[in-house]
C-alpha cells in the first residue's frame, strides 16, 4: 500500500515559496485544475485521468521566476514523482508549490487536495537554485541529415499500454531516429491557444521528451508499460517564441526495468533553451512473479538477528540493504534470494523514494531513487555499494 505523505493545513499556510523572508500575512495561492481541461482529460493512466507529473516542474519553475524576476536561468534538481493526481470527471484539484530556502538552494514539494478543508498530500519534490545555462546552439539541419526520418509514427501514441493519450498530446510533426537518439519536431500552437494556465516552460515541453523516446524502445517488451519516474536535472533558460521547437533525446541506459535518457530542447534559432538530464521512466510490474525455486543462494536477514560474518564487507552491505527493505515490505522470505527482482515484490514509487532518503541520511551518501531500477536485486545493489563506496 502506498504511504500518503500528508501535510496539514496549518503547516502549509506557514510555508514559504522560495524565500525565507515571506511576510506572515502572505497567502499561498494554489493552481486549480478541472477535469475537463485539455491535457488532463487527454492523459489517462490505467484508465484514470491523471495530471502529468511534468506540471509539477513547470509550477516550481514558475514560483522561482516569481521570486527572482531578474533571473534568466533556473536549475531544478532531482524532481521525483511520488503520488499521481487523479482528477475524475466533475472533480477539480488544487496544486500548490511549497518550498523552504536552504542556503543557495531551495527544497520544494508539490502538494494537492480536492477540497479546501482536506489535508494536503505530497505529489512530487525536488530542489531549485539559480543557474547559468551556457548559451549553446545545435545545427538541426546537419543533425537531421545523419538520421532516418520516420514517415509514419502514430504508433508512439499507443505504444505504451499503461497510458492513453488524446489529441492534445499528438503534437509531434516530424520524427527522426539515429543510433540511441531521436529528434522530434514539436508544434504547441493549438495547445497554447486553449491553455488556461501560464507557464515559463509548458508541461508538455518536458513531457514530449518522454514521448519522443518510444521509437527507441521498439525492441523492449512493454506488455505492462512504462511510467515516468523522475528527472535528475532540468536546466532552463527563458527565451521567447516557444510555440514550435525541437527535442533531441539520447538514451543513457536501459536496464529493462528503467530507461534513463537525456534531452535537449532547441528553438528555431538553434539555441538550446533547456537541458533535461537523467530522465527516468520505469517499467510497470503487476503481480508477484518471483520463482522461489530459482537462485537458491540465500543471505542472512538483518531483521532476523542471526549472526553474520562481520569480516565480510559485502555481507554487511547485503545485510543492511535487506534489513532496510524488510522495514517497508512484508516479504522477508523472498528477500533471502539475492537475485529476486525487487520490482516483482509490489513496491511503489513512494517507497523507493523513502528508502533512498533513509539510506542517504544514514550512510551519508548522495543516492538517487533510480538506483533501485538500475540494480533491481540485492545482489546487484550490494555490488554497486561495494564498488562505489568501499
C-alpha positions as CSV (number, residue, x, y, z in Angstrom):
1,X,0.0,0.0,0.0
2,X,1.4,3.4,-0.9
3,X,2.0,5.6,2.1
4,X,0.5,9.0,1.7
5,X,2.7,11.9,2.8
6,X,0.4,14.3,4.5
7,X,1.0,18.0,5.3
8,X,-1.6,19.6,7.5
9,X,-3.2,22.9,6.6
10,X,-1.5,24.8,9.3
11,X,1.9,23.7,8.2
12,X,1.2,24.6,4.6
13,X,-0.1,28.1,5.4
14,X,3.1,28.8,7.3
15,X,5.3,27.6,4.4
16,X,7.4,29.8,2.1
17,X,7.8,29.8,-1.6
18,X,11.4,30.3,-2.5
19,X,12.0,32.9,0.2
20,X,13.0,32.8,3.9
21,X,11.6,36.3,4.4
22,X,7.9,35.9,3.5
23,X,5.6,38.2,5.4
24,X,3.3,36.3,7.8
25,X,0.2,37.6,6.1
26,X,1.2,36.3,2.7
27,X,-1.2,33.8,1.4
28,X,0.0,31.0,-0.9
29,X,-2.3,30.7,-3.9
30,X,-2.7,27.2,-5.4
31,X,-3.2,26.5,-9.1
32,X,-6.6,24.9,-9.8
33,X,-7.1,22.2,-12.4
34,X,-10.5,20.9,-13.5
35,X,-11.3,17.6,-15.1
36,X,-12.3,19.0,-18.5
37,X,-9.1,20.8,-19.1
38,X,-7.3,19.9,-22.3
39,X,-4.3,17.8,-21.4
40,X,-5.8,16.5,-18.2
41,X,-8.7,14.8,-19.9
42,X,-6.4,13.6,-22.7
43,X,-4.0,11.7,-20.3
44,X,-5.2,8.5,-18.7
45,X,-3.0,6.1,-16.8
46,X,-4.6,2.6,-16.4
47,X,-7.9,4.2,-17.4
48,X,-7.8,7.1,-14.9
49,X,-7.3,10.7,-15.9
50,X,-4.0,11.8,-14.3
51,X,-2.4,15.2,-14.2
52,X,1.0,14.7,-15.9
53,X,3.9,14.9,-13.4
54,X,5.8,17.5,-15.5
55,X,3.2,20.0,-14.4
56,X,4.9,20.0,-11.0
57,X,8.2,21.0,-12.6
58,X,6.5,23.8,-14.5
59,X,4.8,25.2,-11.3
60,X,8.1,25.0,-9.4
61,X,9.9,26.9,-12.1
62,X,7.0,29.5,-12.2
63,X,7.5,30.0,-8.4
64,X,11.2,30.5,-8.9
65,X,10.8,33.3,-11.5
66,X,8.1,34.9,-9.4
67,X,10.6,35.3,-6.6
68,X,13.6,36.0,-8.8
69,X,12.1,38.0,-11.7
70,X,15.5,39.2,-12.9
71,X,17.0,35.8,-13.3
72,X,17.1,34.2,-16.7
73,X,18.2,30.7,-15.8
74,X,17.0,28.1,-13.2
75,X,18.3,24.7,-12.2
76,X,15.7,22.2,-11.0
77,X,17.4,19.2,-9.3
78,X,16.1,15.7,-8.5
79,X,12.5,16.1,-9.5
80,X,10.8,12.9,-8.2
81,X,7.2,11.9,-8.8
82,X,5.7,10.4,-5.6
83,X,1.9,10.0,-6.0
84,X,-0.1,10.7,-9.1
85,X,-3.0,13.2,-9.1
86,X,-6.2,11.6,-10.4
87,X,-8.9,14.0,-11.4
88,X,-12.1,12.2,-12.3
89,X,-15.0,13.7,-14.3
90,X,-16.5,16.7,-12.4
91,X,-13.6,17.0,-10.0
92,X,-11.1,19.8,-9.5
93,X,-7.9,19.8,-7.7
94,X,-5.7,22.5,-6.0
95,X,-2.0,22.1,-6.6
96,X,0.5,24.1,-4.5
97,X,4.3,24.5,-4.6
98,X,5.6,24.7,-1.1
99,X,9.3,25.4,-0.6
100,X,11.9,26.1,2.1
101,X,15.1,28.1,1.4
102,X,18.4,26.4,2.5
103,X,21.5,28.5,1.7
104,X,21.9,28.6,-2.1
105,X,19.2,26.1,-2.8
106,X,15.5,25.8,-2.2
107,X,13.9,22.5,-1.3
108,X,10.3,22.2,-2.7
109,X,7.4,19.8,-2.6
110,X,4.3,20.0,-4.7
111,X,1.1,19.2,-2.7
112,X,-2.5,18.8,-3.7
113,X,-6.0,18.5,-2.3
114,X,-9.5,18.1,-3.7
115,X,-11.4,20.1,-1.1
116,X,-10.4,23.3,0.8
117,X,-10.9,21.5,4.1
118,X,-8.9,18.4,3.1
119,X,-5.3,17.9,4.1
120,X,-2.5,18.3,1.6
121,X,-0.8,15.3,0.0
122,X,2.7,15.3,-1.5
123,X,2.8,14.5,-5.2
124,X,6.4,15.5,-6.1
125,X,9.5,17.0,-4.6
126,X,12.9,18.4,-5.7
127,X,15.2,21.4,-5.3
128,X,15.7,24.7,-7.1
129,X,18.6,27.1,-7.4
130,X,20.0,29.8,-9.6
131,X,21.9,28.6,-12.6
132,X,23.8,29.8,-15.7
133,X,22.9,27.7,-18.7
134,X,25.6,28.3,-21.2
135,X,24.3,29.6,-24.5
136,X,24.9,26.8,-27.0
137,X,23.5,26.1,-30.4
138,X,22.9,22.9,-32.4
139,X,22.8,22.8,-36.2
140,X,19.5,20.9,-36.5
141,X,19.6,20.6,-40.3
142,X,23.0,18.9,-40.1
143,X,21.8,16.6,-37.4
144,X,18.7,15.6,-39.4
145,X,21.0,14.7,-42.4
146,X,22.6,12.0,-40.2
147,X,19.3,10.5,-39.1
148,X,16.5,8.5,-40.7
149,X,13.1,10.2,-41.0
150,X,10.1,8.2,-39.8
151,X,7.2,8.7,-42.2
152,X,4.5,7.0,-40.0
153,X,5.0,7.4,-36.3
154,X,1.4,7.4,-34.9
155,X,2.3,4.2,-33.0
156,X,4.3,6.3,-30.5
157,X,1.0,7.5,-29.0
158,X,-0.3,3.9,-28.5
159,X,3.0,2.1,-27.9
160,X,2.8,2.4,-24.1
161,X,-0.2,0.2,-22.9
162,X,-0.2,1.9,-19.5
163,X,-1.0,5.4,-20.9
164,X,-3.9,6.5,-23.1
165,X,-3.3,9.8,-24.9
166,X,-5.8,12.2,-26.6
167,X,-5.3,14.6,-29.4
168,X,-3.8,17.4,-27.4
169,X,-0.7,15.2,-26.9
170,X,-0.3,14.4,-30.6
171,X,1.9,17.5,-31.3
172,X,4.9,15.9,-32.9
173,X,5.0,16.9,-36.5
174,X,8.3,15.2,-37.5
175,X,10.4,12.4,-36.2
176,X,14.0,11.3,-37.0
177,X,15.9,8.4,-35.5
178,X,19.6,7.7,-35.1
179,X,21.7,5.4,-33.0
180,X,20.3,5.7,-29.5
181,X,18.8,9.1,-30.2
182,X,15.7,10.7,-31.6
183,X,15.0,14.2,-32.9
184,X,11.3,15.4,-32.8
185,X,9.7,18.5,-34.2
186,X,7.0,19.8,-31.8
187,X,4.2,22.2,-32.6
188,X,2.4,23.6,-29.4
189,X,0.4,26.3,-31.1
190,X,-3.1,24.7,-30.8
191,X,-2.4,23.6,-27.2
192,X,-1.3,27.1,-26.1
193,X,-4.4,28.7,-27.7
194,X,-6.6,26.6,-25.3
195,X,-4.4,26.7,-22.2
196,X,-5.9,28.1,-19.0
197,X,-2.6,28.4,-17.1
198,X,0.6,30.4,-17.7
199,X,4.0,28.7,-17.6
200,X,7.6,29.7,-18.2
201,X,8.1,26.2,-19.6
202,X,4.9,24.4,-20.5
203,X,4.5,20.8,-19.0
204,X,4.1,19.3,-22.5
205,X,7.5,20.6,-23.5
206,X,9.0,18.4,-20.8
207,X,6.6,15.5,-21.4
208,X,7.3,15.3,-25.1
209,X,10.9,14.2,-24.3
210,X,9.4,11.1,-22.7
211,X,7.0,10.6,-25.6
212,X,9.7,11.0,-28.2
213,X,11.7,8.3,-26.5
214,X,9.4,5.4,-27.7
215,X,10.8,4.8,-31.2
216,X,14.0,3.7,-29.4
217,X,12.1,1.1,-27.4
218,X,10.5,-0.9,-30.2
219,X,12.5,-4.0,-29.2
220,X,11.6,-3.7,-25.5
221,X,8.8,-5.9,-24.1
222,X,6.3,-3.4,-22.7
223,X,3.3,-5.6,-22.0
224,X,2.6,-3.7,-18.8
225,X,4.1,-0.3,-19.9
226,X,6.3,2.4,-18.6
227,X,5.6,5.4,-16.4
228,X,7.8,8.5,-15.8
229,X,9.7,8.2,-12.5
230,X,11.7,11.4,-12.3
231,X,14.2,13.9,-13.7
232,X,17.6,14.4,-12.2
233,X,18.2,17.9,-13.5
234,X,16.4,20.5,-15.6
235,X,18.4,23.5,-16.7
236,X,16.1,26.1,-18.3
237,X,16.8,29.5,-19.8
238,X,14.0,31.9,-20.5
239,X,13.5,32.6,-24.2
240,X,10.7,33.9,-26.4
241,X,8.6,32.2,-29.1
242,X,8.4,28.6,-27.9
243,X,5.4,27.6,-29.9
244,X,7.5,25.4,-32.1
245,X,10.8,23.7,-31.2
246,X,12.9,20.6,-31.4
247,X,13.5,17.9,-28.9
248,X,16.7,15.8,-29.1
249,X,16.5,12.6,-26.9
250,X,19.5,10.4,-26.2
251,X,19.4,7.1,-24.2
252,X,21.9,6.8,-21.4
253,X,21.0,3.4,-20.0
254,X,18.3,0.8,-20.5
255,X,18.2,-1.9,-17.7
256,X,14.9,-3.4,-18.8
257,X,13.3,-2.1,-15.6
258,X,14.2,1.5,-16.2
259,X,15.2,3.6,-19.1
260,X,17.4,6.7,-18.4
261,X,17.9,9.4,-21.0
262,X,18.9,13.0,-21.5
263,X,17.1,15.5,-23.7
264,X,17.8,19.0,-25.2
265,X,15.1,21.4,-26.2
266,X,16.1,23.6,-29.2
267,X,14.3,26.7,-30.5
268,X,14.1,27.8,-34.2
269,X,17.2,29.9,-33.7
270,X,19.1,26.7,-33.0
271,X,19.6,27.7,-29.3
272,X,19.4,25.1,-26.6
273,X,17.0,26.6,-24.1
274,X,16.5,23.6,-21.8
275,X,18.5,20.5,-20.8
276,X,16.8,17.6,-19.2
277,X,19.4,15.2,-17.6
278,X,18.8,11.9,-16.0
279,X,15.2,11.5,-17.1
280,X,13.9,8.1,-16.0
281,X,10.9,6.0,-16.9
282,X,10.2,2.8,-15.1
283,X,8.6,-0.4,-16.1
284,X,5.3,-1.2,-14.5
285,X,5.2,-4.6,-12.8
286,X,1.9,-6.4,-11.9
287,X,1.7,-9.4,-9.7
288,X,4.2,-11.5,-7.8
289,X,6.4,-13.3,-10.3
290,X,9.3,-14.5,-8.1
291,X,10.1,-18.2,-8.6
292,X,11.2,-19.3,-5.1
293,X,12.9,-22.4,-6.6
294,X,15.4,-20.3,-8.6
295,X,18.6,-18.7,-7.3
296,X,18.9,-20.8,-4.1
297,X,21.7,-18.7,-2.7
298,X,20.4,-17.1,0.5
299,X,21.5,-14.2,2.7
300,X,21.2,-13.5,6.4
301,X,18.4,-11.1,7.2
302,X,19.4,-8.1,9.3
303,X,15.9,-8.2,10.8
304,X,16.2,-11.8,12.0
305,X,19.0,-11.0,14.4
306,X,21.1,-14.0,13.3
307,X,24.9,-13.9,13.4
308,X,26.7,-13.0,10.2
309,X,30.3,-12.8,9.3
310,X,31.2,-9.2,10.2
311,X,34.6,-9.5,8.5
312,X,32.9,-9.6,5.1
313,X,32.1,-6.1,3.9
314,X,29.8,-7.5,1.1
315,X,27.9,-9.5,3.7
316,X,27.4,-6.4,5.9
317,X,26.2,-4.3,2.9
318,X,23.8,-7.1,1.9
319,X,22.6,-7.5,5.5
320,X,22.0,-3.7,5.8
321,X,20.1,-3.4,2.5
322,X,17.9,-6.5,3.3
323,X,17.1,-5.0,6.6
324,X,16.0,-1.7,5.1
325,X,13.8,-3.4,2.6
326,X,12.2,-5.6,5.2
327,X,11.2,-2.5,7.1
328,X,8.9,-1.5,4.3
329,X,7.7,-4.8,2.8
330,X,6.3,-7.9,4.4
331,X,8.0,-10.4,2.1
332,X,11.1,-11.3,4.1
333,X,11.4,-14.9,2.7
334,X,11.6,-13.6,-0.9
335,X,14.4,-11.2,0.0
336,X,16.5,-14.1,1.1
337,X,17.0,-14.8,-2.6
338,X,19.7,-12.3,-3.7
339,X,18.6,-12.3,-7.3
340,X,14.9,-11.9,-6.6
341,X,13.7,-8.9,-8.7
342,X,12.6,-6.1,-6.3
343,X,10.1,-4.9,-9.0
344,X,8.2,-8.1,-8.6
345,X,7.6,-7.6,-4.9
346,X,4.9,-4.9,-5.2
347,X,6.9,-1.8,-4.0
348,X,5.6,1.5,-5.2
349,X,7.5,4.6,-6.2
350,X,7.0,6.4,-2.9
351,X,8.5,3.5,-1.1
352,X,11.7,3.6,-3.2
353,X,11.9,7.3,-2.6
354,X,11.5,6.9,1.1
355,X,14.1,4.1,1.2
356,X,16.6,6.2,-0.8
357,X,16.2,9.2,1.6
358,X,16.7,7.0,4.7
359,X,19.9,5.3,3.3
360,X,21.2,8.7,2.1
361,X,20.9,10.1,5.6
362,X,22.2,7.0,7.5
363,X,25.4,6.4,5.4
364,X,26.0,10.0,4.3
365,X,26.0,9.5,0.5
366,X,24.1,11.1,-2.4
367,X,21.6,8.5,-3.5
368,X,19.1,8.7,-6.4
369,X,16.0,6.5,-6.1
370,X,16.5,5.4,-9.7
371,X,19.3,3.2,-8.3
372,X,16.8,0.5,-7.4
373,X,15.7,0.2,-11.0
374,X,19.2,0.2,-12.4
375,X,20.2,-2.5,-9.9
376,X,16.9,-4.3,-9.3
377,X,18.0,-7.0,-6.8
378,X,20.0,-7.4,-3.6
379,X,23.0,-9.0,-5.4
380,X,23.4,-6.1,-7.9
381,X,22.7,-3.4,-5.2
382,X,25.4,-4.9,-2.9
383,X,27.9,-4.9,-5.7
384,X,27.1,-1.3,-6.5
385,X,27.5,-0.1,-2.9
386,X,30.7,-2.0,-2.5
387,X,32.3,-0.7,-5.7
388,X,31.2,2.9,-5.2
389,X,31.8,3.4,-1.5
390,X,34.4,0.9,-0.3
